[in-house]
Amino acid sequence: MATSVTPEIVSRVEALRRSLHRHNYRYYVLDDPEISDAEYDQLLRELMALEKAWPELASPDSPSVRVGAPPLSKFETTTHTIPMLSLDNGFSDSEIVDFDRRIKRFLKLEEKILYTAEPKFDGLAVELVYQEGRLVMASTRGDGITGEVITDNVRTIKAVPLILQNFKNQHIPPLLEVRGEVFMGHEGFRHLNAERLQQDLPPFANPRNAAAGSLRQLDSAITAQRPLEIFFYGVGRAIDLDSISHWETLQQLKRLGFRINPYIRAKIDIQQVLSYYKQLREKRLQLPYEIDGMVVKVDDLPLQNRLGSTSRSPRWAIAYKFQALQSTTEILNIEVQVGRTGTLTPVACLKPVKVSGVTVGRATLHNQDEIRKKDIRIGDTVLVQRAGDVIPEVVKVIETKRSGREIVFEMPQSCPVCGSTVVREMGEAATRCINANCPAQVKERIKHFASKGAFDIDGLGDKLVDQMVDKGLLTSYADIFTLDQKKLEELERMGPLSAKNLMTAVEQSKQIHFSRFLFALGIRHVGEHVAKVLADNFGNLSSLSRASRQDLEAIDGIGPAVAESVESFLAQIENQKTLDRLLNSGIQIQQATERRAQTLKEKTFVLSGTLESMTRRQAKEVIEMAGGRVSSTVSRNTDYLVAGESAGSKLQRAKDLGIAIIDEEAFKKLLG
């Protein structure tokens, strides 16, 4: 039973909240964090422990609310004070020039109009309401007039400020309605779909669908586990937010703690708008998130007010849309791939077609249910889309192109690789090969084991794994650590140097964190997030192996399916033998409970070139465990550049700025 709350406890809780809010601001808005992720997590855990011990200290603007609130039975609705109107669209330079002419004609002006140009995100528009600097409500755009209240879900998005910052003594408005776009980046989308496939759940079709499905969960604890992001782009009603331009408003929002996109260009004329559109179009596929155009806004707020709006859109803004990342082609055949858990995935073999500048020849069809839902047949003419570097997919069939010779596809009754019987369990979308020794499954398990999120073995690519399994060099991922260099040299396209480099990479991979070790094992339903949860709760393999199903289910975030899968995997004799082989091969698992001394606290590092004794990922992990931070770019805030072999342009940048440059030996001494 907890003791009564003391002034010291109240003071500590308040200090932790202030500190966490400040660190969120520095991380998401300024992109200049002062502490490592591990230190941030430690502060958050301390706060959550105090709030759990003294529930009366709970607060709706505590950083701990980001883990989610109790589920709702339904969403309430709210009316936007100022309607969230849609935008008119333009698809050519001439239409944007016409937009500029219409504005001048409406305003009866001859001089140049200055604009702000912003990336147009392919996400969901939301409105957040702040009273006296605290988030009190969040809602979807809905129909522009009425939206759904999703406050609990929006609180889970880490880049959303729960309280506004008083940066440089900026006045905090007593009322502020701020608008932004919620989206999911490519990396987060890939990880989410990978975890869903491991859990035998249907993958999301694209990042926008994933973001929409995540934001409209009645259980905000589910939303909290989804990698949602947000950028803010404007305001609705505001009291005491004084500015005369849209750009100035955005800068005020940034100082208050709102994340503003770095690719916004301000105060440019119409010709500069057209030029920047071309730059943004080229940059489109390099961005870590999807954009589908550029929003052009009159920058001067008094002019915006004079221009006003029609019933559906503002006169002072237009969306200059990009060409769709879609093309039409023909399905030549449908092949079936077998994954590491035995799941059979149909893949469309396409007549090669250019989609946003990239030649596409294959597209995922997900499962039999998806094929039936879209009525996809061999020989169909289909619309294919590609977004960023996400796997291409078939959007829909062009039924008017059908000739009557198309062939209806059915999943095979036996595995296309090993010939074993396939099954589809009740309530599941996936058809699965149940032969654990199926060569396709063996190959995929080894590829997963060697992937970046797992052992990250450089040089052990897909084609090499296929060849090694076919020749009998690998029958399990445990065989990786008993490879013979001479036999490797005999493989196709492998010579002495390539074989030596692979052996070096295998040796370097033996130092691994417990969470990545668990993820590498390929346990069904255990993705990177679940692996981290298990590692954090059990600390080491011995403790996890002794855990019962009830012990596992008692952990927040671990359900019956995961618990059963983990217990079953660790109980199988063959898996125990494989684990013994791994541990006896010299693998050293960094236990989750181990912590380095914080010798690098508040130090920022940039890594460049190849290190001899560790991978870049391993170097990043040891820096963060020692309290430091790793940045991808050299700036005046960088403390050290670690220069490995063939260090690139970052080295010259560090020299120009006078940043301390250290080699690998000096780096290891610094680590102690």
ZISULJO-V684574 format. One record per residue. PSI is psi in whole degrees, 0 to 359 (* if undefined). D_CENTER is the distance of its C-alpha to the mean C-alpha in Angstrom with 2 decimals. Layout:
psi=[PSI & PSI]
d_center=[D_CENTER & D_CENTER]
This chain:
psi=[130 & 146 & 170 & 155 & 129 & 160 & 328 & 320 & 315 & 315 & 319 & 317 & 314 & 320 & 320 & 317 & 316 & 317 & 315 & 319 & 318 & 317 & 325 & 316 & 315 & 326 & 309 & 329 & 310 & 345 & 40 & 66 & 151 & 344 & 163 & 166 & 322 & 319 & 320 & 313 & 324 & 317 & 319 & 319 & 321 & 317 & 315 & 324 & 319 & 319 & 329 & 321 & 328 & 80 & 336 & 348 & 359 & 145 & 140 & 344 & 19 & 141 & 341 & 342 & 350 & 349 & 351 & 158 & 172 & 146 & 149 & 158 & 331 & 166 & 136 & 168 & 159 & 155 & 129 & 133 & 315 & 124 & 144 & 88 & 155 & 173 & 147 & 153 & 146 & 148 & 6 & 162 & 320 & 325 & 326 & 322 & 320 & 322 & 315 & 319 & 318 & 319 & 313 & 320 & 318 & 318 & 350 & 49 & 147 & 329 & 169 & 143 & 136 & 140 & 162 & 131 & 128 & 145 & 140 & 114 & 146 & 75 & 216 & 128 & 138 & 160 & 131 & 134 & 127 & 131 & 127 & 37 & 6 & 139 & 121 & 339 & 147 & 144 & 158 & 166 & 323 & 230 & 10 & 334 & 313 & 135 & 171 & 141 & 119 & 38 & 311 & 322 & 318 & 326 & 335 & 346 & 119 & 331 & 357 & 121 & 128 & 329 & 150 & 149 & 142 & 61 & 125 & 40 & 29 & 140 & 134 & 120 & 140 & 334 & 132 & 124 & 109 & 145 & 142 & 178 & 122 & 135 & 176 & 127 & 165 & 315 & 313 & 322 & 316 & 314 & 318 & 314 & 324 & 318 & 322 & 320 & 321 & 332 & 10 & 34 & 149 & 137 & 156 & 147 & 324 & 167 & 326 & 316 & 321 & 318 & 317 & 315 & 326 & 321 & 338 & 30 & 133 & 335 & 105 & 343 & 330 & 316 & 321 & 336 & 355 & 141 & 64 & 145 & 170 & 144 & 145 & 144 & 357 & 184 & 157 & 250 & 142 & 141 & 128 & 37 & 90 & 121 & 158 & 358 & 157 & 318 & 318 & 323 & 316 & 320 & 323 & 319 & 319 & 318 & 334 & 350 & 9 & 141 & 120 & 138 & 136 & 350 & 19 & 136 & 129 & 152 & 56 & 149 & 180 & 325 & 322 & 328 & 313 & 321 & 317 & 329 & 317 & 320 & 317 & 324 & 321 & 325 & 345 & 308 & 354 & 347 & 151 & 9 & 166 & 134 & 147 & 17 & 198 & 134 & 128 & 124 & 139 & 127 & 326 & 117 & 320 & 323 & 321 & 314 & 322 & 324 & 321 & 205 & 157 & 188 & 341 & 342 & 152 & 145 & 342 & 8 & 152 & 148 & 119 & 102 & 147 & 161 & 143 & 146 & 56 & 152 & 161 & 136 & 187 & 142 & 112 & 327 & 166 & 117 & 162 & 123 & 151 & 123 & 180 & 336 & 7 & 359 & 131 & 123 & 119 & 138 & 130 & 126 & 115 & 154 & 119 & 135 & 147 & 125 & 113 & 45 & 359 & 134 & 125 & 131 & 350 & 151 & 138 & 145 & 3 & 288 & 177 & 321 & 320 & 321 & 317 & 320 & 318 & 355 & 54 & 131 & 154 & 129 & 350 & 148 & 128 & 160 & 124 & 139 & 153 & 133 & 119 & 227 & 24 & 148 & 132 & 151 & 158 & 120 & 309 & 164 & 139 & 89 & 332 & 345 & 358 & 142 & 346 & 352 & 4 & 151 & 126 & 134 & 139 & 141 & 142 & 155 & 351 & 158 & 128 & 349 & 309 & 351 & 1 & 161 & 142 & 152 & 155 & 108 & 154 & 131 & 359 & 148 & 338 & 141 & 138 & 139 & 129 & 7 & 106 & 339 & 11 & 126 & 325 & 318 & 318 & 315 & 313 & 325 & 321 & 318 & 318 & 317 & 323 & 359 & 171 & 320 & 351 & 245 & 345 & 59 & 106 & 130 & 345 & 75 & 177 & 313 & 323 & 319 & 315 & 315 & 318 & 324 & 316 & 326 & 1 & 8 & 332 & 124 & 351 & 159 & 341 & 336 & 341 & 324 & 5 & 19 & 148 & 125 & 323 & 319 & 327 & 321 & 337 & 349 & 156 & 134 & 25 & 132 & 185 & 318 & 315 & 319 & 318 & 317 & 321 & 318 & 323 & 317 & 321 & 316 & 318 & 330 & 351 & 343 & 112 & 144 & 151 & 319 & 319 & 328 & 315 & 316 & 321 & 331 & 341 & 31 & 132 & 137 & 357 & 93 & 191 & 319 & 312 & 321 & 320 & 319 & 315 & 317 & 318 & 327 & 332 & 337 & 322 & 167 & 324 & 314 & 318 & 321 & 331 & 350 & 138 & 171 & 323 & 320 & 318 & 315 & 340 & 348 & 133 & 124 & 354 & 113 & 180 & 320 & 316 & 314 & 315 & 318 & 315 & 313 & 317 & 317 & 312 & 342 & 340 & 132 & 317 & 321 & 323 & 320 & 320 & 318 & 319 & 317 & 317 & 312 & 327 & 351 & 2 & 8 & 132 & 112 & 122 & 109 & 144 & 337 & 349 & 143 & 135 & 158 & 145 & 59 & 340 & 23 & 131 & 15 & 138 & 129 & 150 & 134 & 135 & 137 & 185 & 129 & 147 & 320 & 355 & 158 & 167 & 321 & 316 & 320 & 318 & 317 & 318 & 328 & 313 & 324 & 333 & 11 & 0 & 182 & 144 & 127 & 155 & 346 & 148 & 129 & 181 & 344 & 354 & 133 & 320 & 140 & 120 & 111 & 111 & 194 & 139 & 42 & 140 & 217 & 339 & 328 & 314 & 321 & 319 & 320 & 317 & 324 & 356 & 28 & 144 & 127 & 124 & 148 & 185 & 321 & 316 & 325 & 316 & 324 & 321 & 324 & 339 & *]
d_center=[40.29 & 38.78 & 41.27 & 41.62 & 39.29 & 40.73 & 40.35 & 38.67 & 35.92 & 35.42 & 35.33 & 32.76 & 30.42 & 30.78 & 30.25 & 27.04 & 25.68 & 26.78 & 25.26 & 21.80 & 21.83 & 22.97 & 20.32 & 17.56 & 19.40 & 19.74 & 16.10 & 14.49 & 17.60 & 19.66 & 17.03 & 19.82 & 19.24 & 22.45 & 21.34 & 19.00 & 16.16 & 18.79 & 21.37 & 19.27 & 18.61 & 22.35 & 23.37 & 21.27 & 22.80 & 26.21 & 25.84 & 24.79 & 27.72 & 30.10 & 29.04 & 29.44 & 32.87 & 33.95 & 32.41 & 34.65 & 32.44 & 29.48 & 28.26 & 25.96 & 24.56 & 23.93 & 20.49 & 20.90 & 20.48 & 16.71 & 17.11 & 18.62 & 22.19 & 24.64 & 24.03 & 25.75 & 28.25 & 27.43 & 26.06 & 28.68 & 29.07 & 29.89 & 31.48 & 30.01 & 32.64 & 32.05 & 30.80 & 27.32 & 28.72 & 27.14 & 27.64 & 30.06 & 28.70 & 30.07 & 29.65 & 31.97 & 33.33 & 36.54 & 34.92 & 33.29 & 36.69 & 38.32 & 35.98 & 37.24 & 40.82 & 40.56 & 39.42 & 42.29 & 44.72 & 43.67 & 43.93 & 47.01 & 45.65 & 46.45 & 44.37 & 40.79 & 37.98 & 35.00 & 31.48 & 27.93 & 25.40 & 21.73 & 18.75 & 18.60 & 15.19 & 14.75 & 13.82 & 16.14 & 18.71 & 19.58 & 22.43 & 22.62 & 26.13 & 27.20 & 30.73 & 32.20 & 28.81 & 27.15 & 24.63 & 26.84 & 25.27 & 22.32 & 22.73 & 21.43 & 23.27 & 24.98 & 27.97 & 28.07 & 30.84 & 29.61 & 26.15 & 24.88 & 24.53 & 21.06 & 21.62 & 20.52 & 17.13 & 16.55 & 17.70 & 14.74 & 12.35 & 12.64 & 13.28 & 16.12 & 19.42 & 21.54 & 24.55 & 25.31 & 26.05 & 29.59 & 28.65 & 31.92 & 33.84 & 32.40 & 33.87 & 31.62 & 32.44 & 33.95 & 32.07 & 28.96 & 27.07 & 23.95 & 21.79 & 18.20 & 15.52 & 12.61 & 9.76 & 6.26 & 4.84 & 5.76 & 3.90 & 1.70 & 5.26 & 6.96 & 6.60 & 7.63 & 10.31 & 11.43 & 12.12 & 13.85 & 15.93 & 16.92 & 18.07 & 19.90 & 18.16 & 17.83 & 14.50 & 13.38 & 15.00 & 12.48 & 9.51 & 12.37 & 13.90 & 10.91 & 10.72 & 14.51 & 14.91 & 12.82 & 14.70 & 18.01 & 18.13 & 21.53 & 20.24 & 18.00 & 17.33 & 15.23 & 13.33 & 12.89 & 11.01 & 8.37 & 5.18 & 7.46 & 8.46 & 12.01 & 14.62 & 18.29 & 20.95 & 24.28 & 26.58 & 28.84 & 31.71 & 32.12 & 35.07 & 35.99 & 33.13 & 35.42 & 34.35 & 35.94 & 33.02 & 29.52 & 28.28 & 30.11 & 28.52 & 25.00 & 26.19 & 27.65 & 24.44 & 22.67 & 25.51 & 25.16 & 21.58 & 19.57 & 16.70 & 18.16 & 16.71 & 18.28 & 19.36 & 21.91 & 25.49 & 28.34 & 32.04 & 32.35 & 34.98 & 34.57 & 35.07 & 32.39 & 30.09 & 30.79 & 30.25 & 26.89 & 25.79 & 26.48 & 24.53 & 21.44 & 21.92 & 22.03 & 18.92 & 16.98 & 15.58 & 14.80 & 12.40 & 8.61 & 8.85 & 11.80 & 15.14 & 18.30 & 20.95 & 22.39 & 24.03 & 27.45 & 29.11 & 32.55 & 32.02 & 35.30 & 35.05 & 38.80 & 38.60 & 35.70 & 37.98 & 40.86 & 38.90 & 37.64 & 36.07 & 37.19 & 36.65 & 33.21 & 31.87 & 32.59 & 35.01 & 33.42 & 30.02 & 28.95 & 25.81 & 26.33 & 24.30 & 23.11 & 24.47 & 22.46 & 20.45 & 22.84 & 26.03 & 28.78 & 29.91 & 31.69 & 30.72 & 33.11 & 32.28 & 29.88 & 29.21 & 27.82 & 25.51 & 25.57 & 22.53 & 22.78 & 23.40 & 25.92 & 24.04 & 25.63 & 23.40 & 25.35 & 24.45 & 26.24 & 28.19 & 28.49 & 31.08 & 29.15 & 27.97 & 26.28 & 23.11 & 22.05 & 23.95 & 22.73 & 25.06 & 23.72 & 25.87 & 23.84 & 21.58 & 20.33 & 22.40 & 20.57 & 23.79 & 27.37 & 26.70 & 24.39 & 27.16 & 29.79 & 27.93 & 27.65 & 31.00 & 29.89 & 32.84 & 33.69 & 35.25 & 33.38 & 32.38 & 28.77 & 26.19 & 23.18 & 19.97 & 17.30 & 14.31 & 12.97 & 12.97 & 12.03 & 15.08 & 17.96 & 19.32 & 22.65 & 22.60 & 26.26 & 29.74 & 32.31 & 35.13 & 37.79 & 37.51 & 38.53 & 41.81 & 42.41 & 41.91 & 38.27 & 37.69 & 35.99 & 33.56 & 33.77 & 31.81 & 34.14 & 36.08 & 35.70 & 33.04 & 33.18 & 32.88 & 35.13 & 37.06 & 36.41 & 36.36 & 33.10 & 32.46 & 30.44 & 30.50 & 31.28 & 28.41 & 25.93 & 24.71 & 24.56 & 27.68 & 27.92 & 30.22 & 31.71 & 33.07 & 31.08 & 32.90 & 31.87 & 31.29 & 28.16 & 26.61 & 27.88 & 26.30 & 22.85 & 23.08 & 24.10 & 21.35 & 18.76 & 20.78 & 20.73 & 17.05 & 14.89 & 13.35 & 16.98 & 20.17 & 18.82 & 22.27 & 22.63 & 24.91 & 24.67 & 23.31 & 23.56 & 27.03 & 28.46 & 27.39 & 28.98 & 32.12 & 32.39 & 32.14 & 34.63 & 37.04 & 36.79 & 35.39 & 32.42 & 32.86 & 30.21 & 27.49 & 30.09 & 32.17 & 29.83 & 31.46 & 34.98 & 34.69 & 37.79 & 37.50 & 40.67 & 39.40 & 36.14 & 38.30 & 40.00 & 36.90 & 36.49 & 34.97 & 35.03 & 37.49 & 38.43 & 35.93 & 32.90 & 34.04 & 34.51 & 31.06 & 29.50 & 31.70 & 30.63 & 26.91 & 27.75 & 29.71 & 27.02 & 24.49 & 26.89 & 25.57 & 22.50 & 20.93 & 21.72 & 18.22 & 17.43 & 20.97 & 20.46 & 17.32 & 19.43 & 22.24 & 20.56 & 21.80 & 21.20 & 18.67 & 17.44 & 13.80 & 12.18 & 12.00 & 15.56 & 16.78 & 15.96 & 17.73 & 20.65 & 20.91 & 21.01 & 23.66 & 25.86 & 25.54 & 27.06 & 27.84 & 31.37 & 30.45 & 27.87 & 30.52 & 33.01 & 30.83 & 32.08 & 30.19 & 31.21 & 29.87 & 26.45 & 26.43 & 27.46 & 24.06 & 21.74 & 18.87 & 21.01 & 22.76 & 25.83 & 24.15 & 22.15 & 25.30 & 27.51 & 25.40 & 25.21 & 28.90 & 29.96 & 28.19 & 29.71 & 33.08 & 33.62 & 36.18 & 34.67 & 31.29 & 33.22 & 35.09 & 31.93 & 30.55 & 33.97 & 33.92 & 30.56 & 31.81 & 35.18 & 33.71 & 32.89 & 29.27 & 28.77 & 26.15 & 25.04 & 25.64 & 23.15 & 26.16 & 27.10 & 26.49 & 27.72 & 29.95 & 28.16 & 29.98 & 27.29 & 26.55 & 25.40 & 25.56 & 23.04 & 22.87 & 21.90 & 22.17 & 23.88 & 25.55 & 26.02 & 27.08 & 29.77 & 29.31 & 25.54 & 22.32 & 20.11 & 17.58 & 20.60 & 21.84 & 18.67 & 18.91 & 22.62 & 22.30 & 19.90 & 22.19 & 25.06 & 23.64 & 22.58 & 19.54 & 18.26 & 17.59 & 16.96 & 19.81 & 23.41 & 24.73 & 27.67 & 25.60 & 25.21 & 27.67 & 27.64 & 26.73 & 26.88 & 28.45 & 28.47 & 30.27 & 29.74 & 27.97 & 27.05 & 27.23 & 25.60 & 28.90 & 31.01 & 28.86 & 29.35 & 33.06 & 33.35 & 31.91 & 33.92 & 31.01 & 32.12 & 31.54 & 31.83 & 32.04 & 30.79 & 33.94 & 33.79 & 30.13 & 31.20 & 34.12 & 31.94 & 29.92 & 33.25]
